[in-house]
């Protein structure tokens, strides 16, 4: 079967599946550089032939490897390439948002999580996208907006719910602190 028939039928050639299993094993063993060199050509941003049948997944794997190596600029580029192949991939939007957050690009993280929420059909990823959206708002010092997002998640009985409760408390503490700072500034102005 030719490559075009694979693409038309949305099938992955057996070689791709075999190579993915090899890459997963490398990733589990923490061999992130080997993952990247298996997937893409050295020095250029092109997938090797075996990984072209599913560019979205291949670039996502490369992005995760770069992220684990703390090479966040490269992880951003890989996740962006994954999203060019499949813009509705909520996990890639989530991962892109995480990469932007690590770079201190909080507005970009906010936008990535918003795009993920708008495009995501997988209900399992939505809570994580919302949680990261709250974190981006928190990092942008928009504590009221962050608290509103965390409130949507606090009833969950999983790790996201636990972290949302913790971050809601932090956002609330910041709001109280800022309100008190505002009160003190106002009273100082009146005293002078």
C-alpha positions as CSV (number, residue, x, y, z in Angstrom):
1,X,0.0,0.0,0.0
2,X,1.4,3.4,-0.9
3,X,1.8,6.3,1.5
4,X,-1.0,8.2,-0.1
5,X,-3.4,5.3,0.5
6,X,-2.3,5.3,4.2
7,X,-3.0,9.0,4.4
8,X,-6.4,8.7,2.6
9,X,-7.5,5.8,4.8
10,X,-6.1,7.4,8.0
11,X,-4.0,4.2,8.6
12,X,-0.6,4.1,10.0
13,X,2.0,1.8,8.3
14,X,3.3,-1.0,10.4
15,X,6.8,0.5,10.4
16,X,5.4,3.6,12.1
17,X,3.9,1.6,14.9
18,X,7.1,-0.4,15.3
19,X,9.2,2.8,15.5
20,X,6.8,4.4,18.0
21,X,7.1,1.4,20.3
22,X,10.9,1.8,20.1
23,X,10.6,5.6,20.9
24,X,8.2,4.9,23.8
25,X,10.7,2.6,25.3
26,X,13.5,5.2,25.0
27,X,11.2,7.8,26.6
28,X,10.3,5.5,29.5
29,X,14.1,5.0,30.1
30,X,14.6,8.8,30.2
31,X,16.6,8.8,26.9
32,X,15.1,12.0,25.6
33,X,17.9,12.9,23.2
34,X,17.6,9.5,21.6
35,X,13.8,10.1,21.3
36,X,14.4,13.3,19.5
37,X,17.2,12.0,17.2
38,X,14.9,9.0,16.3
39,X,12.0,11.2,15.3
40,X,13.5,14.2,13.6
41,X,16.6,15.0,11.4
42,X,19.5,16.5,13.3
43,X,19.8,20.3,13.0
44,X,16.6,20.8,11.0
45,X,12.9,20.7,11.9
46,X,11.8,17.8,9.7
47,X,10.5,14.4,10.7
48,X,12.3,11.3,9.5
49,X,10.3,9.3,7.0
50,X,9.2,6.6,9.4
51,X,7.4,9.3,11.5
52,X,5.7,11.3,8.8
53,X,2.5,9.1,8.6
54,X,1.3,10.7,11.9
55,X,3.0,14.1,12.1
56,X,0.8,15.3,15.0
57,X,1.7,12.4,17.2
58,X,5.4,12.4,16.2
59,X,5.8,16.1,16.9
60,X,4.0,15.7,20.2
61,X,6.4,13.0,21.3
62,X,9.4,15.2,20.3
63,X,7.8,18.2,22.2
64,X,7.5,16.1,25.3
65,X,11.1,15.0,25.0
66,X,12.3,18.6,24.6
67,X,10.1,19.6,27.6
68,X,11.6,16.9,29.8
69,X,15.0,18.2,28.8
70,X,13.9,21.7,29.9
71,X,14.4,22.9,26.3
72,X,11.2,24.9,26.3
73,X,11.8,27.0,23.2
74,X,12.2,23.7,21.3
75,X,9.2,22.1,23.0
76,X,7.1,25.1,21.9
77,X,8.2,24.7,18.3
78,X,7.5,20.9,18.3
79,X,4.0,21.4,19.9
80,X,3.2,24.1,17.3
81,X,4.2,21.7,14.5
82,X,2.0,19.0,16.1
83,X,-0.9,21.5,16.1
84,X,-0.4,22.4,12.5
85,X,-1.2,18.7,11.7
86,X,-4.2,18.6,14.0
87,X,-5.4,21.9,15.5
88,X,-8.1,20.2,17.6
89,X,-5.5,18.3,19.7
90,X,-6.3,19.4,23.3
91,X,-3.3,17.6,24.7
92,X,-0.9,19.4,22.4
93,X,-2.5,22.8,23.4
94,X,-2.1,21.8,27.0
95,X,1.5,20.9,26.5
96,X,2.1,24.1,24.5
97,X,0.6,26.1,27.4
98,X,2.9,24.4,29.9
99,X,5.9,25.2,27.7
100,X,5.0,28.8,27.5
101,X,4.5,29.0,31.3
102,X,8.0,27.6,31.8
103,X,9.3,30.4,29.6
104,X,7.4,33.0,31.6
105,X,5.2,33.8,28.6
106,X,2.0,33.7,30.6
107,X,-0.3,35.4,28.1
108,X,0.8,32.9,25.5
109,X,0.1,30.1,27.9
110,X,-3.4,31.6,28.5
111,X,-4.1,31.8,24.8
112,X,-2.9,28.2,24.2
113,X,-5.1,26.9,27.0
114,X,-8.1,28.9,25.7
115,X,-7.6,27.4,22.2
116,X,-7.4,24.0,23.7
117,X,-10.6,24.5,25.6
118,X,-12.4,25.7,22.4
119,X,-11.1,22.9,20.3
120,X,-11.0,20.0,22.7
121,X,-13.5,17.2,22.3
122,X,-11.8,14.8,24.8
123,X,-13.5,15.5,28.1
124,X,-10.6,14.0,30.0
125,X,-8.2,16.8,29.0
126,X,-10.7,19.7,29.6
127,X,-10.1,19.9,33.4
128,X,-6.4,20.1,32.9
129,X,-6.8,22.8,30.3
130,X,-9.0,24.8,32.7
131,X,-6.6,24.3,35.6
132,X,-3.7,25.6,33.4
133,X,-5.9,28.5,32.3
134,X,-6.3,29.4,35.9
135,X,-2.6,29.1,36.5
136,X,-1.9,31.4,33.5
137,X,-4.3,34.0,34.9
138,X,-2.7,33.7,38.3
139,X,0.7,34.2,36.9
140,X,-0.6,37.3,35.1
141,X,-1.7,38.5,38.5
142,X,-5.4,38.3,37.5
143,X,-6.3,36.7,40.8
144,X,-10.1,37.2,40.6
145,X,-10.3,35.6,37.2
146,X,-7.9,32.7,38.3
147,X,-10.1,32.2,41.4
148,X,-13.2,31.9,39.2
149,X,-11.6,29.2,37.1
150,X,-10.3,27.3,40.2
151,X,-13.8,27.4,41.7
152,X,-15.1,25.4,38.7
153,X,-12.7,22.6,39.6
154,X,-12.7,22.4,43.4
155,X,-15.4,19.7,43.6
156,X,-13.3,17.2,41.6
157,X,-12.0,14.3,43.7
158,X,-8.7,14.0,41.8
159,X,-5.3,15.7,41.7
160,X,-6.7,18.6,39.6
161,X,-9.4,19.2,42.2
162,X,-6.8,19.1,45.0
163,X,-4.4,21.5,43.2
164,X,-7.4,23.8,42.3
165,X,-8.4,24.0,46.0
166,X,-4.8,24.9,46.9
167,X,-4.5,27.5,44.2
168,X,-7.9,29.0,45.0
169,X,-6.7,29.5,48.5
170,X,-3.5,31.2,47.2
171,X,-5.5,33.5,44.8
172,X,-7.9,34.4,47.7
173,X,-4.9,35.3,49.9
174,X,-3.4,37.5,47.2
175,X,-6.8,39.2,46.8
176,X,-7.0,39.9,50.5
177,X,-3.4,41.1,50.6
178,X,-4.0,43.5,47.6
179,X,-7.2,44.8,49.1
180,X,-5.4,45.5,52.4
181,X,-2.5,47.2,50.5
182,X,-5.0,49.4,48.7
183,X,-6.7,50.3,52.0
184,X,-3.3,51.2,53.5
185,X,-2.3,53.4,50.5
186,X,-5.7,55.2,50.7
187,X,-5.4,55.9,54.4
188,X,-1.8,57.1,54.0
189,X,-2.9,59.6,51.3
190,X,-5.6,60.9,53.5
191,X,-3.2,61.3,56.4
192,X,-0.9,63.6,54.3
